[in-house]
Amino acid sequence: MNTENDFFKKKKTWSKIKDIVIGSYLPPYLKKVAQLRRHIVLVDAFAGPGKYENGSPGSPLMICQIAEQYAPNMYTTIFVNKDKEHHQKLEALLKQFIEKKAAIPILGTAQELLEELQELISNQTLFIYLDPFGLKGCYFDLLIPYLEREKIYSTEIVINLSMPTLHRLATPAAVKEGRETTITKKLNEELSKVLGGEYWKGIMWNESL
């Protein structure tokens, strides 16, 4: 079984997808929102150490470099790690951005950040990127305060979820075969928390799929 530390040893397919998302999405996004002339807050709630063991840059470094290119002096980045070692490595890697108050590494969980950030955001342009190792911290209820921000403020939330994980939590085979247990029900409840309802059952339990 892969662990979070294994994930950051070298770039695999999933991490390359994350790079494509960041590298393709942020430049046009930042060019557009920079025209609003409001301070931009960029959040990566599952940041990692910022660099893979083979030297490849991770999303935090990419985000800082892209923001510096397209929105200099207009942004603050926030990076969250629950792993202390990853947090310390990221602090060292982003030292130049931290010193100029453009980067804030936080030791904590995505859930803690999302619960606290809503009290700190006022009129800033907000970009939240969620790319979890697993699905903890991606509960839909945590995002509602940001989705309900006034329309005059720009709010962007990008979520990158693992489809195999979604299918595992949906337990379609067990449901179709009548093998539902307390465990499968808890997995289904977890998926409902992530997706914000039980509508997924009509899709993922559909025998025609």
Secondary structure by P-SEA (a helix, b strand, c coil): ccccccccccccaaaaaaaaaaaaccaaaaaaacccccbbbbbbccccccccccccccaaaaaaaaaaacccccbbbbbbbccaaaaaaaaaaaaaaaaaccbbbbcccaaaaaacccccccccbbbbbbbcccccccccccccccccccccbbbbbbbbbcaaaaaaaaaaaaaaaccccaaaaaaaaaaaaaacccccccccccccc
